[in-house]
Amino acid sequence: MSKLKLSCQEANHVCDKNQYKEANFWEKVKLNIHLIYCKACRKYSANNGKLSKLFKVSKVEAMDHNSKEKLKSSFEKELAKHQ
């Protein structure tokens, strides 16, 4: 039975892995057993799920590297003018 037990820290790590589809079958089994008796980790897991769902539906797009560099350069030029 001790092989099936996880600490809260391990459970949170497996929860994070599971969020990104990286947890294996036994990790998922151990996590689900842990979640049966640990309210804090159930809450952590639920919040992780909500966060993942929000990112999927938000359609957030990041700036590409070149655009970031141009913006940084422009910002630095403006800063230099005012110093």
C-alpha positions in Angstrom: 0.0 0.0 0.0 2.9 2.4 0.7 3.8 2.2 -3.0 0.5 3.8 -3.8 0.9 6.7 -1.4 2.1 10.1 -2.6 3.1 13.2 -0.6 1.2 16.4 -1.4 4.2 17.7 -3.2 4.4 14.6 -5.3 0.7 14.7 -6.0 0.9 18.3 -7.1 3.8 17.4 -9.4 1.8 14.5 -11.0 -1.2 16.8 -11.2 0.9 19.2 -13.3 2.2 16.4 -15.5 -1.3 15.1 -16.0 -2.5 18.6 -17.0 0.0 18.4 -20.0 -0.8 14.7 -20.7 2.7 13.6 -19.5 1.6 11.5 -16.5 1.7 7.7 -16.9 -1.0 5.3 -15.9 0.5 4.5 -12.4 1.0 8.1 -11.6 -2.6 8.8 -12.4 -3.7 5.9 -10.2 -1.6 7.2 -7.3 -2.9 10.7 -7.8 -6.5 9.6 -7.8 -6.0 7.6 -4.6 -4.3 10.7 -3.0 -7.2 12.9 -4.1 -9.7 10.7 -2.4 -8.4 11.7 1.0 -6.6 15.0 0.5 -8.9 18.0 0.2 -6.1 20.5 -0.4 -4.8 18.5 -3.4 -8.3 18.1 -4.8 -8.6 21.9 -4.7 -5.2 22.3 -6.4 -6.2 19.8 -9.0 -9.5 21.5 -9.7 -7.8 24.9 -10.0 -5.3 23.4 -12.4 -8.1 22.1 -14.5 -9.8 25.5 -14.6 -6.6 27.3 -15.5 -6.0 24.8 -18.4 -9.5 25.3 -19.7 -9.2 29.1 -19.6 -6.0 29.0 -21.6 -7.6 26.7 -24.2 -10.5 29.0 -24.8 -8.7 32.3 -24.5 -6.9 32.1 -27.8 -3.9 34.0 -26.4 -1.2 34.8 -28.9 2.3 35.7 -28.0 4.4 38.2 -29.8 7.1 36.7 -32.0 10.8 37.2 -31.1 11.5 39.8 -33.8 8.5 41.9 -32.8 9.6 41.8 -29.1 13.1 42.9 -30.1 11.8 45.8 -32.2 9.6 46.9 -29.3 12.4 46.6 -26.8 14.7 48.7 -29.1 12.1 51.4 -29.6 11.5 51.5 -25.9 15.2 51.8 -25.1 15.6 54.6 -27.7 12.7 56.6 -26.1 14.2 56.1 -22.7 17.6 57.3 -23.8 16.0 60.5 -25.2 14.5 61.4 -21.8 17.6 60.8 -19.7 
